Amino acid sequence: MLGGWSMTSAENRIADMAQQARAAAAELARVEPAQTAKALRAAASAVRGGASAILAANDEDLARAGKLSAAMQDRLRLDAARVENIAAALEAVAALPTPLGDVIDTRTRPNGLRLDRIRIPIGVVGIIYESRPNVTADAGALCLRSGNAVILRGGSEAQASNRALHQAMRTGLSSAGLPEAAIQLVDDPDRALVSAMLRAAGGIDLIVPRGGKSLVAAVQADARVPVLAHLDGNNHVYVHRAADPAMAEAIVIDAKLRRTGVCGAMETLLIDADYPAAIPLVEGLLERGCELRGDGRAQALDPRIRPAAAEDWGTEYLEAICAVAIVDGLDAALAHIAAHGSGHTDAIVTADAAAAERFLAEVDSAIVLHNASTQFADGGEFGLGAEIGIATGRLHARGPVALEGLTTYKWAGRGSGQVRG
């Protein structure tokens, strides 16, 4: 027995939800894109109309959040602007062209058989996430618009907020005549239900974990369903010797401090040993309340920089703490990122086009940037409307996972009586 559910009863509950989701996915395959767009616009209206109830639910969650880290509380917290952003994201996804039915490529064989590779939904997606209640709406919207049914399981810390946002999504589905089982919420904090989701091979086609490193690792260790993983964002900004000082300072401050609790935040600052304005760069962070932990040469820039321990180079702080290292040129920066990076998002600041192109080509991360803040690691900023998460693996999808990342494909052959013989 785990919590209030035995493993068998939890598996039966998830199997029932998956069966309903499969039936809903089959129904979604028959609807026109205009109908899912209508549902998402109606859901956006429901979010705006229910903003006070959503914020009250979020207050209820926050009242129980005292033991959470500051970063987790920031991810959990909603205000009027964030609720409006949720509604706007629903409308943005509704406005996106659906990739379903797109012919990825076509070929005609010498025997006249024509083969088309066509984009289709994955089927039933399970999303396991922590803290961020906006994922309830974002994930529901992206799965619906890409023709997938989804089973959502948010963290217990956001249970009331998730419930309120899920109700808005159900309102949208109902108003458009779509099955409410297309977006289901596991509205129970018992972890036996998470384990049941991970064991639901044949019922759930893909699991997407969105949360801290420990959550993702646990999902990957226990899942019997394919996993699209997002690991930690140990992101670097490398200030090259040819960087414009004003640009470098603006990018570094934004990358670290715009929001410290997001996965796109800079966690390590690499400063070229020949960069002429290193002191103002670190002073800009320190004077804004950011703790810096550096190597010996970085510490020499300012006595307020604390010594870095070995683990600092691989840490996703998600708070106002940043590691700082002085590196001897581009090769050393590339080597540091290769040794310590998590494959999420890394950036170079430089006016040297050749150095920038080499950095973009050689850094093996899902997102690489030139002269831009790492905080642009976001599906909305990429024009994708929203995102399920930032995938850092090598298979299926990398970077912000949105509509296209939630599809697969099938081959359709059109013949005129061809046989192998």
VODRENMAR-305583 format. One record per residue (C-alpha): residue in three letters; y, z, x negated. Coordinates in pm, whole numbers. Layout:
+-----+--------+--------+--------+
:  aa :  north :     up :   east :
+-----+--------+--------+--------+
: ALA :      Y :      Z :      X :
...
+-----+--------+--------+--------+
END
This chain:
+-----+--------+--------+--------+
:  aa :  north :     up :   east :
+-----+--------+--------+--------+
: MET :      0 :      0 :      0 :
: LEU :    346 :    -99 :   -136 :
: GLY :    632 :     65 :     50 :
: GLY :    588 :     21 :    426 :
: TRP :    366 :   -287 :    402 :
: SER :     10 :   -324 :    282 :
: MET :    -38 :   -633 :     68 :
: THR :   -246 :   -796 :    341 :
: SER :      9 :   -732 :    615 :
: ALA :    291 :   -852 :    391 :
: GLU :     99 :  -1170 :    308 :
: ASN :     34 :  -1226 :    678 :
: ARG :    403 :  -1182 :    756 :
: ILE :    510 :  -1428 :    487 :
: ALA :    234 :  -1671 :    589 :
: ASP :    368 :  -1665 :    945 :
: MET :    723 :  -1729 :    824 :
: ALA :    601 :  -2011 :    599 :
: GLN :    414 :  -2170 :    889 :
: GLN :    729 :  -2162 :   1102 :
: ALA :    928 :  -2302 :    809 :
: ARG :    678 :  -2587 :    762 :
: ALA :    712 :  -2680 :   1129 :
: ALA :   1091 :  -2665 :   1100 :
: ALA :   1084 :  -2886 :    788 :
: ALA :    880 :  -3144 :    978 :
: GLU :   1142 :  -3141 :   1251 :
: LEU :   1426 :  -3175 :    999 :
: ALA :   1256 :  -3489 :    865 :
: ARG :   1325 :  -3656 :   1198 :
: VAL :   1694 :  -3569 :   1238 :
: GLU :   1996 :  -3771 :   1133 :
: PRO :   2221 :  -3639 :    855 :
: ALA :   2503 :  -3602 :   1107 :
: GLN :   2304 :  -3330 :   1281 :
: THR :   2266 :  -3110 :    974 :
: ALA :   2634 :  -3166 :    896 :
: LYS :   2719 :  -3051 :   1250 :
: ALA :   2510 :  -2737 :   1200 :
: LEU :   2686 :  -2650 :    876 :
: ARG :   3032 :  -2703 :   1024 :
: ALA :   2936 :  -2478 :   1314 :
: ALA :   2807 :  -2219 :   1069 :
: ALA :   3140 :  -2233 :    884 :
: SER :   3320 :  -2168 :   1212 :
: ALA :   3086 :  -1877 :   1280 :
: VAL :   3161 :  -1731 :    937 :
: ARG :   3534 :  -1753 :    999 :
: GLY :   3502 :  -1619 :   1352 :
: GLY :   3281 :  -1334 :   1236 :
: ALA :   3479 :  -1250 :    922 :
: SER :   3563 :   -897 :   1035 :
: ALA :   3198 :   -822 :   1112 :
: ILE :   3089 :   -971 :    778 :
: LEU :   3343 :   -760 :    589 :
: ALA :   3238 :   -448 :    781 :
: ALA :   2876 :   -516 :    688 :
: ASN :   2981 :   -563 :    326 :
: ASP :   3168 :   -232 :    334 :
: GLU :   2845 :    -72 :    452 :
: ASP :   2663 :   -218 :    152 :
: LEU :   2937 :   -120 :    -92 :
: ALA :   2927 :    238 :     34 :
: ARG :   2570 :    259 :    -98 :
: ALA :   2643 :     75 :   -423 :
: GLY :   2762 :    363 :   -640 :
: LYS :   2469 :    338 :   -882 :
: LEU :   2516 :    -35 :   -940 :
: SER :   2691 :   -163 :  -1252 :
: ALA :   3048 :   -286 :  -1222 :
: ALA :   2922 :   -643 :  -1261 :
: MET :   2671 :   -602 :   -978 :
: GLN :   2935 :   -444 :   -755 :
: ASP :   3167 :   -738 :   -824 :
: ARG :   2892 :   -980 :   -724 :
: LEU :   2825 :   -782 :   -409 :
: ARG :   3185 :   -739 :   -299 :
: LEU :   3336 :   -965 :    -32 :
: ASP :   3700 :   -988 :     70 :
: ALA :   3888 :  -1222 :    301 :
: ALA :   3928 :  -1486 :     29 :
: ARG :   3559 :  -1479 :    -62 :
: VAL :   3454 :  -1507 :    302 :
: GLU :   3683 :  -1808 :    337 :
: ASN :   3527 :  -1956 :     23 :
: ILE :   3183 :  -1918 :    185 :
: ALA :   3301 :  -2104 :    494 :
: ALA :   3468 :  -2373 :    284 :
: ALA :   3150 :  -2418 :     80 :
: LEU :   2951 :  -2475 :    400 :
: GLU :   3197 :  -2746 :    501 :
: ALA :   3185 :  -2898 :    153 :
: VAL :   2805 :  -2925 :    167 :
: ALA :   2829 :  -3075 :    515 :
: ALA :   3060 :  -3344 :    380 :
: LEU :   2827 :  -3441 :     94 :
: PRO :   2612 :  -3751 :    136 :
: THR :   2250 :  -3649 :    169 :
: PRO :   2025 :  -3788 :   -106 :
: LEU :   1731 :  -3817 :    133 :
: GLY :   1595 :  -4169 :    158 :
: ASP :   1775 :  -4288 :   -153 :
: VAL :   1572 :  -4548 :   -339 :
: ILE :   1568 :  -4420 :   -696 :
: ASP :   1424 :  -4743 :   -829 :
: THR :   1221 :  -5039 :   -708 :
: ARG :    989 :  -5285 :   -878 :
: THR :    782 :  -5582 :   -769 :
: ARG :    449 :  -5629 :   -942 :
: PRO :    319 :  -5974 :  -1050 :
: ASN :     88 :  -5973 :   -747 :
: GLY :    386 :  -5939 :   -513 :
: LEU :    336 :  -5569 :   -430 :
: ARG :    679 :  -5402 :   -401 :
: LEU :    704 :  -5035 :   -497 :
: ASP :   1001 :  -4815 :   -407 :
: ARG :   1050 :  -4460 :   -537 :
: ILE :   1222 :  -4269 :   -256 :
: ARG :   1390 :  -3928 :   -258 :
: ILE :   1239 :  -3677 :    -13 :
: PRO :   1265 :  -3298 :     50 :
: ILE :   1052 :  -3053 :   -146 :
: GLY :    941 :  -2888 :    181 :
: VAL :    958 :  -2507 :    207 :
: VAL :   1172 :  -2327 :    -52 :
: GLY :   1170 :  -1952 :   -116 :
: ILE :   1484 :  -1797 :   -267 :
: ILE :   1477 :  -1446 :   -415 :
: TYR :   1820 :  -1318 :   -513 :
: GLU :   2022 :  -1009 :   -599 :
: SER :   2365 :   -881 :   -505 :
: ARG :   2549 :  -1199 :   -411 :
: PRO :   2560 :  -1231 :    -31 :
: ASN :   2721 :  -1577 :    -59 :
: VAL :   2377 :  -1705 :   -171 :
: THR :   2258 :  -1652 :    187 :
: ALA :   2500 :  -1920 :    305 :
: ASP :   2498 :  -2144 :     -3 :
: ALA :   2119 :  -2161 :    -31 :
: GLY :   2074 :  -2205 :    342 :
: ALA :   2328 :  -2489 :    346 :
: LEU :   2188 :  -2674 :     47 :
: CYS :   1830 :  -2647 :    167 :
: LEU :   1920 :  -2764 :    516 :
: ARG :   2129 :  -3058 :    395 :
: SER :   1847 :  -3166 :    163 :
: GLY :   1592 :  -3150 :    446 :
: ASN :   1415 :  -2833 :    331 :
: ALA :   1333 :  -2520 :    524 :
: VAL :   1410 :  -2200 :    337 :
: ILE :   1291 :  -1841 :    333 :
: LEU :   1559 :  -1612 :    188 :
: ARG :   1499 :  -1268 :     42 :
: GLY :   1812 :  -1097 :    -79 :
: GLY :   1840 :   -764 :   -255 :
: SER :   1840 :   -437 :    -64 :
: GLU :   2191 :   -365 :   -198 :
: ALA :   2328 :   -654 :     14 :
: GLN :   2107 :   -619 :    320 :
: ALA :   2383 :   -574 :    580 :
: SER :   2599 :   -853 :    434 :
: ASN :   2303 :  -1093 :    416 :
: ARG :   2209 :  -1014 :    774 :
: ALA :   2562 :  -1090 :    898 :
: LEU :   2583 :  -1420 :    709 :
: HIS :   2233 :  -1521 :    819 :
: GLN :   2339 :  -1471 :   1179 :
: ALA :   2623 :  -1719 :   1123 :
: MET :   2373 :  -1971 :    982 :
: ARG :   2146 :  -1925 :   1285 :
: THR :   2446 :  -1984 :   1511 :
: GLY :   2510 :  -2313 :   1333 :
: LEU :   2148 :  -2425 :   1365 :
: SER :   2133 :  -2338 :   1733 :
: SER :   2459 :  -2512 :   1817 :
: ALA :   2332 :  -2834 :   1657 :
: GLY :   1993 :  -2818 :   1829 :
: LEU :   1802 :  -2749 :   1508 :
: PRO :   1518 :  -2497 :   1471 :
: GLU :   1636 :  -2153 :   1366 :
: ALA :   1321 :  -2121 :   1155 :
: ALA :   1477 :  -2373 :    914 :
: ILE :   1671 :  -2081 :    759 :
: GLN :   1482 :  -1751 :    770 :
: LEU :   1574 :  -1416 :    617 :
: VAL :   1322 :  -1157 :    499 :
: ASP :   1522 :   -871 :    646 :
: ASP :   1322 :   -590 :    485 :
: PRO :   1371 :   -438 :    137 :
: ASP :    999 :   -375 :     82 :
: ARG :    890 :   -537 :   -244 :
: ALA :    546 :   -611 :   -102 :
: LEU :    713 :   -899 :     83 :
: VAL :    848 :  -1038 :   -246 :
: SER :    500 :  -1022 :   -396 :
: ALA :    368 :  -1201 :    -88 :
: MET :    624 :  -1478 :   -131 :
: LEU :    519 :  -1525 :   -493 :
: ARG :    154 :  -1551 :   -384 :
: ALA :    221 :  -1793 :    -99 :
: ALA :     84 :  -2107 :   -268 :
: GLY :     36 :  -2372 :     -2 :
: GLY :    289 :  -2205 :    226 :
: ILE :    595 :  -2207 :     -1 :
: ASP :    643 :  -2509 :   -226 :
: LEU :    905 :  -2375 :   -468 :
: ILE :   1045 :  -2033 :   -560 :
: VAL :   1401 :  -2006 :   -692 :
: PRO :   1494 :  -1664 :   -837 :
: ARG :   1863 :  -1591 :   -869 :
: GLY :   1956 :  -1267 :  -1036 :
: GLY :   1928 :  -1074 :  -1358 :
: LYS :   1693 :  -1143 :  -1645 :
: SER :   1444 :   -878 :  -1531 :
: LEU :   1417 :  -1030 :  -1183 :
: VAL :   1360 :  -1380 :  -1319 :
: ALA :   1103 :  -1257 :  -1571 :
: ALA :    914 :  -1065 :  -1301 :
: VAL :    908 :  -1370 :  -1073 :
: GLN :    785 :  -1596 :  -1351 :
: ALA :    514 :  -1348 :  -1450 :
: ASP :    374 :  -1300 :  -1098 :
: ALA :    432 :  -1629 :   -917 :
: ARG :    150 :  -1853 :   -804 :
: VAL :    412 :  -2092 :   -666 :
: PRO :    615 :  -2323 :   -895 :
: VAL :    937 :  -2153 :  -1011 :
: LEU :   1276 :  -2312 :  -1080 :
: ALA :   1423 :  -2052 :  -1314 :
: HIS :   1771 :  -1949 :  -1411 :
: LEU :   1768 :  -1726 :  -1717 :
: ASP :   2057 :  -1519 :  -1848 :
: GLY :   2387 :  -1677 :  -1940 :
: ASN :   2442 :  -1582 :  -2305 :
: ASN :   2725 :  -1832 :  -2332 :
: HIS :   2929 :  -1921 :  -2642 :
: VAL :   3276 :  -2059 :  -2701 :
: TYR :   3319 :  -2203 :  -3051 :
: VAL :   3680 :  -2234 :  -3165 :
: HIS :   3671 :  -2511 :  -3425 :
: ARG :   3915 :  -2526 :  -3715 :
: ALA :   4097 :  -2817 :  -3543 :
: ALA :   4150 :  -2634 :  -3214 :
: ASP :   4496 :  -2618 :  -3060 :
: PRO :   4584 :  -2244 :  -3071 :
: ALA :   4747 :  -2227 :  -2728 :
: MET :   4456 :  -2412 :  -2568 :
: ALA :   4201 :  -2201 :  -2754 :
: GLU :   4355 :  -1873 :  -2640 :
: ALA :   4382 :  -1986 :  -2277 :
: ILE :   4019 :  -2105 :  -2270 :
: VAL :   3879 :  -1797 :  -2444 :
: ILE :   4062 :  -1552 :  -2215 :
: ASP :   3957 :  -1741 :  -1902 :
: ALA :   3597 :  -1786 :  -2020 :
: LYS :   3555 :  -1412 :  -2078 :
: LEU :   3787 :  -1239 :  -1834 :
: ARG :   3844 :  -1456 :  -1525 :
: ARG :   3534 :  -1294 :  -1378 :
: THR :   3317 :  -1100 :  -1618 :
: GLY :   3021 :  -1064 :  -1380 :
: VAL :   2939 :  -1432 :  -1333 :
: CYS :   2667 :  -1617 :  -1523 :
: GLY :   2921 :  -1860 :  -1669 :
: ALA :   3121 :  -1592 :  -1849 :
: MET :   3153 :  -1622 :  -2227 :
: GLU :   2950 :  -1352 :  -2403 :
: THR :   2995 :  -1457 :  -2768 :
: LEU :   3307 :  -1598 :  -2933 :
: LEU :   3250 :  -1801 :  -3250 :
: ILE :   3560 :  -1855 :  -3464 :
: ASP :   3563 :  -2110 :  -3745 :
: ALA :   3643 :  -1948 :  -4079 :
: ASP :   3914 :  -2214 :  -4132 :
: TYR :   4076 :  -2168 :  -3789 :
: PRO :   4434 :  -2058 :  -3866 :
: ALA :   4509 :  -1846 :  -3558 :
: ALA :   4209 :  -1614 :  -3533 :
: ILE :   4411 :  -1290 :  -3513 :
: PRO :   4609 :  -1386 :  -3197 :
: LEU :   4281 :  -1503 :  -3043 :
: VAL :   4111 :  -1163 :  -3072 :
: GLU :   4432 :   -976 :  -2994 :
: GLY :   4458 :  -1165 :  -2665 :
: LEU :   4119 :  -1030 :  -2559 :
: LEU :   4171 :   -678 :  -2690 :
: GLU :   4510 :   -639 :  -2525 :
: ARG :   4357 :   -736 :  -2191 :
: GLY :   4102 :   -456 :  -2213 :
: CYS :   3806 :   -648 :  -2355 :
: GLU :   3588 :   -457 :  -2601 :
: LEU :   3496 :   -670 :  -2903 :
: ARG :   3190 :   -624 :  -3123 :
: GLY :   3196 :   -829 :  -3440 :
: ASP :   3042 :   -906 :  -3775 :
: GLY :   3214 :   -788 :  -4093 :
: ARG :   3454 :  -1081 :  -4114 :
: ALA :   3548 :  -1049 :  -3748 :
: GLN :   3615 :   -677 :  -3792 :
: ALA :   3856 :   -760 :  -4071 :
: LEU :   4078 :   -939 :  -3817 :
: ASP :   4158 :   -622 :  -3620 :
: PRO :   4052 :   -258 :  -3671 :
: ARG :   3981 :   -222 :  -3298 :
: ILE :   3679 :   -455 :  -3327 :
: ARG :   3361 :   -247 :  -3334 :
: PRO :   3061 :   -335 :  -3550 :
: ALA :   2807 :   -555 :  -3375 :
: ALA :   2441 :   -454 :  -3362 :
: ALA :   2167 :   -716 :  -3390 :
: GLU :   2108 :   -714 :  -3015 :
: ASP :   2472 :   -794 :  -2937 :
: TRP :   2422 :  -1159 :  -3033 :
: GLY :   2167 :  -1204 :  -2755 :
: THR :   2322 :   -988 :  -2483 :
: GLU :   2456 :  -1106 :  -2147 :
: TYR :   2710 :   -827 :  -2094 :
: LEU :   2851 :   -930 :  -1755 :
: GLU :   3143 :   -696 :  -1822 :
: ALA :   3454 :   -683 :  -2041 :
: ILE :   3260 :   -679 :  -2369 :
: CYS :   3228 :   -975 :  -2606 :
: ALA :   3055 :  -1036 :  -2938 :
: VAL :   3263 :  -1210 :  -3208 :
: ALA :   3140 :  -1387 :  -3520 :
: ILE :   3317 :  -1584 :  -3792 :
: VAL :   3121 :  -1900 :  -3879 :
: ASP :   3151 :  -2140 :  -4170 :
: GLY :   3204 :  -2464 :  -3983 :
: LEU :   3026 :  -2666 :  -3716 :
: ASP :   2681 :  -2646 :  -3875 :
: ALA :   2691 :  -2268 :  -3875 :
: ALA :   2814 :  -2259 :  -3515 :
: LEU :   2530 :  -2487 :  -3405 :
: ALA :   2279 :  -2271 :  -3592 :
: HIS :   2412 :  -1951 :  -3433 :
: ILE :   2390 :  -2097 :  -3081 :
: ALA :   2039 :  -2231 :  -3147 :
: ALA :   1927 :  -1888 :  -3269 :
: HIS :   2089 :  -1672 :  -3000 :
: GLY :   2183 :  -1888 :  -2700 :
: SER :   2003 :  -1888 :  -2367 :
: GLY :   2042 :  -2259 :  -2291 :
: HIS :   2296 :  -2197 :  -2014 :
: THR :   2654 :  -2300 :  -2101 :
: ASP :   2828 :  -2343 :  -2436 :
: ALA :   3171 :  -2484 :  -2522 :
: ILE :   3369 :  -2612 :  -2819 :
: VAL :   3748 :  -2608 :  -2846 :
: THR :   3875 :  -2874 :  -3086 :
: ALA :   4104 :  -3174 :  -3127 :
: ASP :   3844 :  -3335 :  -3354 :
: ALA :   3664 :  -3592 :  -3138 :
: ALA :   3377 :  -3639 :  -3382 :
: ALA :   3308 :  -3264 :  -3397 :
: ALA :   3320 :  -3244 :  -3019 :
: GLU :   3075 :  -3529 :  -2971 :
: ARG :   2835 :  -3379 :  -3221 :
: PHE :   2852 :  -3042 :  -3044 :
: LEU :   2788 :  -3204 :  -2705 :
: ALA :   2493 :  -3397 :  -2844 :
: GLU :   2327 :  -3122 :  -3047 :
: VAL :   2368 :  -2804 :  -2843 :
: ASP :   2054 :  -2780 :  -2630 :
: SER :   2199 :  -2614 :  -2321 :
: ALA :   2202 :  -2714 :  -1956 :
: ILE :   2583 :  -2737 :  -1967 :
: VAL :   2792 :  -2824 :  -2274 :
: LEU :   3171 :  -2845 :  -2258 :
: HIS :   3460 :  -2968 :  -2472 :
: ASN :   3802 :  -2809 :  -2432 :
: ALA :   3712 :  -2632 :  -2105 :
: SER :   3620 :  -2280 :  -1999 :
: THR :   3255 :  -2186 :  -1954 :
: GLN :   3355 :  -2049 :  -1613 :
: PHE :   3332 :  -2406 :  -1484 :
: ALA :   2952 :  -2354 :  -1479 :
: ASP :   2946 :  -2362 :  -1102 :
: GLY :   2811 :  -2610 :   -849 :
: GLY :   3135 :  -2618 :   -652 :
: GLU :   3335 :  -2700 :   -965 :
: PHE :   3088 :  -2982 :  -1040 :
: GLY :   3160 :  -3137 :   -699 :
: LEU :   2817 :  -3035 :   -568 :
: GLY :   2956 :  -2827 :   -279 :
: ALA :   2759 :  -2518 :   -381 :
: GLU :   2455 :  -2433 :   -588 :
: ILE :   2120 :  -2259 :   -564 :
: GLY :   2163 :  -2148 :   -926 :
: ILE :   2198 :  -2279 :  -1281 :
: ALA :   1858 :  -2397 :  -1403 :
: THR :   1807 :  -2355 :  -1776 :
: GLY :   1455 :  -2495 :  -1805 :
: ARG :   1358 :  -2848 :  -1898 :
: LEU :   1163 :  -2968 :  -1596 :
: HIS :   1281 :  -3108 :  -1264 :
: ALA :   1646 :  -2994 :  -1273 :
: ARG :   1896 :  -2852 :  -1523 :
: GLY :   2240 :  -2704 :  -1473 :
: PRO :   2377 :  -2643 :  -1123 :
: VAL :   2098 :  -2708 :   -872 :
: ALA :   2230 :  -2855 :   -551 :
: LEU :   2113 :  -3125 :   -309 :
: GLU :   1948 :  -3361 :   -556 :
: GLY :   1779 :  -3074 :   -737 :
: LEU :   1614 :  -2971 :   -410 :
: THR :   1441 :  -3305 :   -366 :
: THR :   1137 :  -3475 :   -507 :
: TYR :   1018 :  -3830 :   -448 :
: LYS :    733 :  -4039 :   -321 :
: TRP :    627 :  -4398 :   -380 :
: ALA :    629 :  -4645 :    -91 :
: GLY :    440 :  -4969 :   -144 :
: ARG :    491 :  -5284 :     64 :
: GLY :    227 :  -5549 :     30 :
: SER :    105 :  -5866 :    195 :
: GLY :   -269 :  -5814 :    176 :
: GLN :   -309 :  -5742 :   -198 :
: VAL :   -646 :  -5601 :   -312 :
: ARG :   -754 :  -5489 :   -658 :
: GLY :  -1069 :  -5708 :   -651 :
+-----+--------+--------+--------+
END
